[in-house]
């Protein structure tokens, strides 16, 4: 049916558009999350002094669960010729040589690093790429959820809209199928879509022409019956006369 075809096409279009929108939103969310994480690395490095607060950070780190500790930034400070000060005990990432972002390998995989080199110290804030991917993917999926949830809703609304649009056609169909076989009354044109109006109007005109043809036929039969009535009466009279002889 037209309704089913329209619904299938609408569902297909919504599915394709939804997948494209979801894909684009996912990639944009990944980029936004990566930019936000980079900004946190930068601000963390810029807010760090010679590293006097890192001893407290190490004590807090030891209290955290392994999952919490895994998501922490690692802050390192090299102050002149003093030993490395770090927020994570045993973290062995080498200091960067210039300001800015870089990628460095460790035994736990690749890390995203932001380095600030001062005349008397070097500050470095790092984060695991694996953690960054998890955070970015989680943020992207949260951004994706509304779009994926809207696709079924849009399909339901589209189906309801199709039914409403085609309702006048159903009225025309019902008027055509429930009428008497001899009825030649015009089909209703109220609220008919503009694209379908010519078809319904042509069907109404066809019914009018059919009615005119039937009326002409009835008139011909009536006239023929009238013309044959007098000769038949005369023949009947002649037969009666012959039978009386």
Buried (B, 14 or more C-beta within 10 A) or exposed (E): EEBEEBBEEBBEEBEEEBEEBBEEBBEEBBEBBBEEBBEBBBEBBEEBEBBEBBEEBBEEBEEEEEEEBEEBBBBBBBBEEEEBBBBBEEBEBEBBEEEEEBEBEBEEEEBBBBBBBEEEBBBBBBBBEEBBEEBBBEBBEEBBEEBBEBBEEBBEEBBEEBEEEBEBBEBBEEBBEEEEEEEBEEBBEEEBEEEBEEEBBEBBEEBEEEBEEEEEEEEEEEEEEEEEEEEEEEEEEEEEEEEEE
